[in-house]
Amino acid sequence: IDYNRRLHLITLSIAVPIALLTYPLQVFTSYRLLTNKLTAPIYKLIVLNGALGIFQFLSHLLTRQLPAFYEFSFIYEYLQANRLEWTATYLMTFSYIVRIQSAFLIAVNRYLTFRPSSFRWMNETRVFNISIVSNIVFPLVLAAAFTIFGGYHYIANPMEDGRIVYRPELPFQLSIVPPLLYFLLLAICACFLNGYVVHRLVILKRNKTLKSVKNSSSERGLALTSVSTICAQLVFLCFFLILLVYKTKLAAAINIIPLTLNHAAPFWFIAVLISTVPTVRKTLPTVGCRRAIVSSSISREFAPENRW
């Protein structure tokens, strides 16, 4: 993959401010949601998904963006000299897999909320705990397979002034196609599941119980957040595929922008459409009660209570 320092500076000047604007506020919001008894059971998966998004951004920045700058060449020189390049590919692959699995898990959770009582056993706490553990363990194992057989390494690229930058090199056939197919499969499945959720929310909108709740923007936010999360992931995968196929300077530099938006967009959808930010600052318990009423009404009429 070829690199251009100026292009990377431009894209990082866009991506990093978005991250700095979003992530501290996201961490604060997540803390307030998890420490409130009314909202903690509702937002556990969303908070986990947000944390994994931050982890993926940092992993991508370390393994694919910083090699373009000679100021950080000592890191990749050390990895190359000590045969530790596998740690970079393991970190990168694990962050991608665990993030898309988390988004898929949220889509499954929302889908099961509207299913008949035959899925009641899936609402138990132990099922939730098993799902969380498997969401971490499976990517750990899968990332190891790509690390062992992938052949990921950094190549020293001397510049005209004698300085050296490192560019990642990864065989396309061995290490790229399998994870990409896996990402796309989960993303497509999640899109269908989220489509079903949106369809059910449209039906609920016509229900008198839902119309009586003032905070109906929560349901619109749920629908738009579900769709925006997966759409942003698909956009990132498309850019990532372009990078891997064409390996152009522009693709290598610009890939971090859709990745950053992939993590930031769902959070800001929540903040704008559901008023999460002022809720967390001022009236979190009040809105939490309203959400509990909505969830209770939905559970009684359409599905068993979903504890995820």
PALUMLO-42585 format. One record per residue (C-alpha): residue in one letter; chain; x, y, z. Coordinates in nm, 2 decimals. Last residue first. Layout:
KEGU code unit     c1     c2     c3
KEGU    a    A      X      Y      Z
...
END
This chain:
KEGU code unit     c1     c2     c3
KEGU    w    A  -3.06  -0.72   2.67
KEGU    r    A  -3.33  -0.78   2.92
KEGU    n    A  -3.61  -0.82   2.66
KEGU    e    A  -3.95  -0.84   2.82
KEGU    p    A  -4.17  -1.08   2.63
KEGU    a    A  -4.32  -0.96   2.30
KEGU    f    A  -4.61  -0.77   2.14
KEGU    e    A  -4.86  -0.64   2.39
KEGU    r    A  -4.70  -0.68   2.73
KEGU    s    A  -4.34  -0.62   2.61
KEGU    i    A  -4.43  -0.31   2.41
KEGU    s    A  -4.61  -0.15   2.70
KEGU    s    A  -4.32  -0.23   2.94
KEGU    s    A  -4.07  -0.09   2.70
KEGU    v    A  -4.27   0.23   2.66
KEGU    i    A  -4.31   0.26   3.03
KEGU    a    A  -3.94   0.19   3.10
KEGU    r    A  -3.86   0.45   2.84
KEGU    r    A  -4.07   0.71   3.02
KEGU    c    A  -3.90   0.62   3.35
KEGU    g    A  -3.56   0.66   3.19
KEGU    v    A  -3.66   1.00   3.05
KEGU    t    A  -3.73   1.12   3.41
KEGU    p    A  -3.42   0.95   3.56
KEGU    l    A  -3.19   1.12   3.29
KEGU    t    A  -3.32   1.47   3.34
KEGU    k    A  -3.02   1.70   3.36
KEGU    r    A  -2.69   1.61   3.21
KEGU    v    A  -2.78   1.26   3.08
KEGU    t    A  -3.10   1.38   2.93
KEGU    p    A  -2.93   1.69   2.79
KEGU    v    A  -2.70   1.46   2.59
KEGU    t    A  -2.94   1.19   2.50
KEGU    s    A  -3.19   1.41   2.33
KEGU    i    A  -3.34   1.13   2.13
KEGU    l    A  -3.29   1.26   1.78
KEGU    v    A  -2.98   1.48   1.84
KEGU    a    A  -2.78   1.29   2.09
KEGU    i    A  -2.89   0.94   1.97
KEGU    f    A  -2.80   1.03   1.61
KEGU    w    A  -2.48   1.18   1.75
KEGU    f    A  -2.38   0.84   1.90
KEGU    p    A  -2.47   0.65   1.59
KEGU    a    A  -2.26   0.88   1.36
KEGU    a    A  -1.94   0.88   1.57
KEGU    h    A  -1.83   0.52   1.53
KEGU    n    A  -1.89   0.48   1.15
KEGU    l    A  -1.79   0.84   1.11
KEGU    t    A  -1.44   0.75   1.23
KEGU    l    A  -1.42   0.45   1.00
KEGU    p    A  -1.55   0.65   0.71
KEGU    i    A  -1.27   0.90   0.77
KEGU    i    A  -0.99   0.65   0.84
KEGU    n    A  -1.01   0.51   0.49
KEGU    i    A  -0.90   0.85   0.34
KEGU    a    A  -0.53   0.79   0.35
KEGU    a    A  -0.50   0.44   0.21
KEGU    a    A  -0.76   0.51  -0.05
KEGU    l    A  -0.59   0.82  -0.17
KEGU    k    A  -0.25   0.66  -0.19
KEGU    t    A  -0.39   0.37  -0.39
KEGU    k    A  -0.39   0.00  -0.29
KEGU    y    A  -0.64  -0.09  -0.57
KEGU    v    A  -0.79  -0.40  -0.42
KEGU    l    A  -0.72  -0.36  -0.05
KEGU    l    A  -0.80   0.01  -0.03
KEGU    i    A  -1.11  -0.03  -0.24
KEGU    l    A  -1.22  -0.30   0.00
KEGU    f    A  -1.16  -0.08   0.30
KEGU    f    A  -1.37   0.20   0.14
KEGU    c    A  -1.66  -0.05   0.09
KEGU    l    A  -1.62  -0.18   0.44
KEGU    f    A  -1.64   0.17   0.58
KEGU    v    A  -1.96   0.24   0.39
KEGU    l    A  -2.11  -0.09   0.51
KEGU    q    A  -2.02   0.00   0.88
KEGU    a    A  -2.19   0.34   0.84
KEGU    c    A  -2.50   0.17   0.70
KEGU    i    A  -2.50  -0.08   0.99
KEGU    t    A  -2.49   0.19   1.26
KEGU    s    A  -2.72   0.43   1.07
KEGU    v    A  -3.00   0.17   1.04
KEGU    s    A  -3.02   0.09   1.41
KEGU    t    A  -2.97   0.45   1.51
KEGU    l    A  -3.25   0.56   1.27
KEGU    a    A  -3.50   0.31   1.42
KEGU    l    A  -3.40   0.37   1.78
KEGU    g    A  -3.41   0.75   1.73
KEGU    r    A  -3.76   0.73   1.59
KEGU    e    A  -3.86   0.52   1.89
KEGU    s    A  -3.70   0.77   2.13
KEGU    s    A  -3.87   1.06   1.94
KEGU    s    A  -4.19   0.92   2.09
KEGU    n    A  -4.09   1.10   2.42
KEGU    k    A  -4.44   1.23   2.48
KEGU    v    A  -4.59   0.88   2.53
KEGU    s    A  -4.96   0.88   2.44
KEGU    k    A  -4.88   0.78   2.08
KEGU    l    A  -4.72   0.46   2.20
KEGU    t    A  -5.03   0.35   2.39
KEGU    k    A  -5.25   0.45   2.11
KEGU    n    A  -5.07   0.22   1.86
KEGU    r    A  -5.01   0.37   1.52
KEGU    k    A  -4.64   0.42   1.60
KEGU    l    A  -4.62   0.06   1.70
KEGU    i    A  -4.67  -0.04   1.34
KEGU    v    A  -4.39   0.19   1.23
KEGU    l    A  -4.18   0.05   1.51
KEGU    r    A  -4.24  -0.30   1.38
KEGU    h    A  -4.12  -0.21   1.03
KEGU    v    A  -3.81  -0.04   1.18
KEGU    v    A  -3.73  -0.35   1.37
KEGU    y    A  -3.77  -0.57   1.06
KEGU    g    A  -3.53  -0.35   0.87
KEGU    n    A  -3.29  -0.37   1.16
KEGU    l    A  -3.29  -0.75   1.12
KEGU    f    A  -3.24  -0.72   0.75
KEGU    c    A  -2.95  -0.48   0.79
KEGU    a    A  -2.80  -0.70   1.06
KEGU    c    A  -2.79  -0.99   0.82
KEGU    i    A  -2.62  -0.77   0.56
KEGU    a    A  -2.36  -0.65   0.81
KEGU    l    A  -2.29  -1.00   0.95
KEGU    l    A  -2.23  -1.14   0.60
KEGU    l    A  -2.03  -0.84   0.49
KEGU    f    A  -1.79  -0.87   0.79
KEGU    y    A  -1.75  -1.24   0.73
KEGU    l    A  -1.68  -1.19   0.36
KEGU    l    A  -1.43  -0.92   0.45
KEGU    p    A  -1.27  -1.15   0.71
KEGU    p    A  -1.22  -1.43   0.46
KEGU    v    A  -1.11  -1.21   0.16
KEGU    i    A  -0.84  -1.02   0.34
KEGU    s    A  -0.60  -1.26   0.50
KEGU    l    A  -0.51  -1.53   0.25
KEGU    q    A  -0.60  -1.40  -0.09
KEGU    f    A  -0.50  -1.04  -0.04
KEGU    p    A  -0.15  -1.10   0.10
KEGU    l    A  -0.08  -0.82   0.36
KEGU    e    A   0.18  -0.55   0.34
KEGU    p    A   0.19  -0.26   0.58
KEGU    r    A   0.39   0.05   0.49
KEGU    y    A   0.68   0.17   0.69
KEGU    v    A   0.84   0.51   0.66
KEGU    i    A   1.22   0.58   0.64
KEGU    r    A   1.41   0.90   0.63
KEGU    g    A   1.69   0.94   0.37
KEGU    d    A   1.56   1.27   0.23
KEGU    e    A   1.43   1.10  -0.08
KEGU    m    A   1.22   0.86   0.13
KEGU    p    A   1.31   0.50   0.22
KEGU    n    A   1.01   0.25   0.24
KEGU    a    A   1.06  -0.02   0.50
KEGU    i    A   0.81  -0.29   0.46
KEGU    y    A   0.57  -0.39   0.74
KEGU    h    A   0.43  -0.74   0.78
KEGU    y    A   0.11  -0.94   0.76
KEGU    g    A   0.17  -1.30   0.65
KEGU    g    A  -0.19  -1.40   0.69
KEGU    f    A  -0.17  -1.77   0.80
KEGU    i    A  -0.10  -1.72   1.17
KEGU    t    A  -0.26  -1.38   1.21
KEGU    f    A  -0.57  -1.47   1.02
KEGU    a    A  -0.62  -1.77   1.25
KEGU    a    A  -0.55  -1.57   1.56
KEGU    a    A  -0.82  -1.32   1.46
KEGU    l    A  -1.07  -1.60   1.46
KEGU    v    A  -0.98  -1.71   1.81
KEGU    l    A  -0.99  -1.37   1.97
KEGU    p    A  -1.30  -1.28   1.76
KEGU    f    A  -1.48  -1.58   1.91
KEGU    v    A  -1.38  -1.50   2.27
KEGU    i    A  -1.51  -1.14   2.28
KEGU    n    A  -1.86  -1.19   2.14
KEGU    s    A  -1.88  -1.53   2.30
KEGU    v    A  -1.84  -1.36   2.64
KEGU    i    A  -2.11  -1.11   2.57
KEGU    s    A  -2.35  -1.37   2.43
KEGU    i    A  -2.29  -1.60   2.74
KEGU    n    A  -2.37  -1.31   2.97
KEGU    f    A  -2.69  -1.23   2.78
KEGU    v    A  -2.79  -1.60   2.79
KEGU    r    A  -2.72  -1.60   3.16
KEGU    t    A  -2.94  -1.30   3.22
KEGU    e    A  -3.25  -1.46   3.06
KEGU    n    A  -3.42  -1.30   2.76
KEGU    m    A  -3.32  -1.59   2.53
KEGU    w    A  -3.55  -1.83   2.72
KEGU    r    A  -3.85  -1.61   2.61
KEGU    f    A  -3.79  -1.68   2.24
KEGU    s    A  -4.11  -1.88   2.21
KEGU    s    A  -4.29  -1.57   2.35
KEGU    p    A  -4.32  -1.41   2.00
KEGU    r    A  -4.06  -1.18   1.85
KEGU    f    A  -4.05  -0.80   1.88
KEGU    t    A  -3.77  -0.78   2.13
KEGU    l    A  -3.59  -1.06   1.95
KEGU    y    A  -3.51  -0.81   1.66
KEGU    r    A  -3.37  -0.55   1.89
KEGU    n    A  -3.13  -0.81   2.04
KEGU    v    A  -3.03  -0.95   1.70
KEGU    a    A  -2.95  -0.59   1.58
KEGU    i    A  -2.74  -0.53   1.90
KEGU    l    A  -2.56  -0.85   1.84
KEGU    f    A  -2.48  -0.75   1.48
KEGU    a    A  -2.33  -0.42   1.60
KEGU    s    A  -2.12  -0.62   1.85
KEGU    q    A  -2.01  -0.87   1.59
KEGU    i    A  -1.90  -0.57   1.37
KEGU    r    A  -1.69  -0.44   1.65
KEGU    v    A  -1.54  -0.77   1.76
KEGU    i    A  -1.43  -0.85   1.40
KEGU    y    A  -1.26  -0.52   1.32
KEGU    s    A  -1.08  -0.49   1.66
KEGU    f    A  -0.96  -0.85   1.64
KEGU    t    A  -0.82  -0.80   1.29
KEGU    m    A  -0.62  -0.49   1.38
KEGU    l    A  -0.49  -0.62   1.71
KEGU    y    A  -0.39  -0.95   1.55
KEGU    t    A  -0.23  -0.77   1.25
KEGU    a    A  -0.03  -0.55   1.48
KEGU    t    A   0.08  -0.83   1.71
KEGU    w    A   0.19  -1.04   1.42
KEGU    e    A   0.45  -0.77   1.34
KEGU    l    A   0.64  -0.89   1.65
KEGU    r    A   0.94  -1.03   1.47
KEGU    n    A   1.18  -0.84   1.70
KEGU    a    A   1.34  -0.63   1.42
KEGU    q    A   1.01  -0.58   1.24
KEGU    l    A   0.82  -0.47   1.56
KEGU    y    A   1.10  -0.24   1.66
KEGU    e    A   1.12  -0.08   1.31
KEGU    y    A   0.74  -0.05   1.33
KEGU    i    A   0.76   0.16   1.65
KEGU    f    A   1.08   0.35   1.55
KEGU    s    A   0.90   0.47   1.24
KEGU    f    A   0.67   0.69   1.44
KEGU    e    A   0.82   1.03   1.34
KEGU    y    A   0.86   0.89   0.99
KEGU    f    A   0.49   0.92   0.94
KEGU    a    A   0.29   0.69   0.70
KEGU    p    A   0.32   0.41   0.96
KEGU    l    A   0.08   0.62   1.18
KEGU    q    A  -0.22   0.54   0.97
KEGU    r    A  -0.25   0.16   0.93
KEGU    t    A  -0.16  -0.02   1.25
KEGU    l    A  -0.18   0.26   1.52
KEGU    l    A  -0.47   0.46   1.38
KEGU    h    A  -0.66   0.14   1.29
KEGU    s    A  -0.62   0.01   1.65
KEGU    l    A  -0.72   0.35   1.80
KEGU    f    A  -1.04   0.36   1.58
KEGU    q    A  -1.12   0.00   1.66
KEGU    f    A  -1.09   0.06   2.04
KEGU    i    A  -1.31   0.36   2.02
KEGU    g    A  -1.57   0.16   1.83
KEGU    l    A  -1.54  -0.12   2.09
KEGU    a    A  -1.64   0.13   2.36
KEGU    g    A  -1.94   0.24   2.16
KEGU    n    A  -2.05  -0.12   2.11
KEGU    l    A  -2.02  -0.19   2.48
KEGU    v    A  -2.23   0.13   2.56
KEGU    i    A  -2.49   0.02   2.31
KEGU    l    A  -2.50  -0.33   2.46
KEGU    k    A  -2.55  -0.21   2.81
KEGU    y    A  -2.80   0.06   2.72
KEGU    i    A  -3.13  -0.07   2.83
KEGU    p    A  -3.03  -0.25   3.15
KEGU    a    A  -2.84   0.06   3.27
KEGU    t    A  -3.11   0.31   3.19
KEGU    l    A  -3.33   0.29   3.50
KEGU    k    A  -3.06   0.20   3.75
KEGU    n    A  -2.84   0.49   3.65
KEGU    t    A  -2.46   0.41   3.67
KEGU    l    A  -2.45   0.26   3.32
KEGU    l    A  -2.62   0.56   3.15
KEGU    r    A  -2.40   0.81   3.33
KEGU    y    A  -2.08   0.63   3.24
KEGU    s    A  -2.19   0.59   2.88
KEGU    t    A  -2.26   0.96   2.86
KEGU    f    A  -1.91   1.05   2.99
KEGU    v    A  -1.74   0.80   2.76
KEGU    q    A  -1.94   0.93   2.46
KEGU    l    A  -1.86   1.29   2.55
KEGU    p    A  -1.49   1.20   2.56
KEGU    y    A  -1.53   1.01   2.23
KEGU    t    A  -1.72   1.25   2.02
KEGU    l    A  -1.53   1.58   1.99
KEGU    l    A  -1.19   1.42   2.01
KEGU    a    A  -1.29   1.16   1.75
KEGU    i    A  -1.43   1.43   1.51
KEGU    p    A  -1.12   1.64   1.56
KEGU    v    A  -0.90   1.33   1.48
KEGU    a    A  -1.09   1.23   1.16
KEGU    i    A  -1.07   1.56   0.97
KEGU    s    A  -0.70   1.66   1.04
KEGU    l    A  -0.62   1.29   1.01
KEGU    t    A  -0.75   1.30   0.65
KEGU    i    A  -0.54   1.61   0.56
KEGU    l    A  -0.23   1.48   0.73
KEGU    h    A  -0.27   1.14   0.56
KEGU    l    A  -0.30   1.31   0.22
KEGU    r    A   0.02   1.51   0.29
KEGU    r    A   0.22   1.21   0.39
KEGU    n    A   0.14   1.01   0.09
KEGU    y    A   0.15   0.63   0.12
KEGU    d    A   0.15   0.33  -0.11
KEGU    i    A   0.00   0.00   0.00
END
